[in-house]
Amino acid sequence: MTPRLALFAAAALAVASSAAAQDGPGFDFNLGVASDYVFRGVSQTDENPQVFGGADLSVGRFYAGAWGSNVDFNDTTDAEFDLYAGFTPTVGVVSLDLGLLYYGYVDQPSGADLDYLELKAAGSVPLGPATLGAQAYYSPNYYAGVDHAFYYEVNGAFSPTEKLSFSAALGRQQVSGAGDYTTWNVGVGYALTDHLGLDLRYHDTDKHSLGDTYGSRAVVSLKAAF
């Protein structure tokens, strides 16, 4: 177990222990497919389709979960798994999400050092049928051995009906050294059933010069949650 994974495990155990004395646990699962796996504006599957799935445990305001997907970095890496835990307090009308995330990669090349940990702080405010939010992430030892990185985002969503929603986000990825970029997305989601949702989204960045995976793209995804 790496030091970062050990830190995550300790945090997750603390979350579970603290929450045990509150409400009973709830379990949620999700499975889905997408025409591309885009993370912060960048394709993680070399512009190819994605298959993903995850499971979440919630106890009161505490949560923990795991999620996985195929990836394609044009090397031996073929899958990503994420582990996360957090706390969702409410301060007045502001809903907060304070969490810890670990990103792991399966069959990565020797010495690639792709795994990393992030700290998350997010907040959102309801405005009638709309929601406005902001979030920030910090990694002390980022992807591929970069010393540290920050990601900031502002986002919003509008739901005119129970089934239909529109959303958009504007984010900035900053890393130690070269490689900073801005990303944005806008899309529409539709609930086909109580458990099945469809999303059509346009993604782009200001760094097309870094390669096709940073280019503009429309992505359609289908997700089942139960």
Buried (B, 14 or more C-beta within 10 A) or exposed (E): EEEBBEBBBEBBEEBBEBBEEEEEEEEEEBEBBBBBBBBBBBBBBBBEEBEBBBEBBBBBBBBBBBBBBBBBBEEEBEBBBBBBBBBBEEEEEEBBBEBBBBBBBBEBEEEBBBBBBBBBBBBBBEEEEBBBBBBBBBBEBBBEEBEEBBBBBBBBBBBEEEEEBBBBBBBBBEBBEEBBBBBBBBBEBEBEEEEBBEBBBBBBBBBEEBEEBBBEBEBEBBBBBE
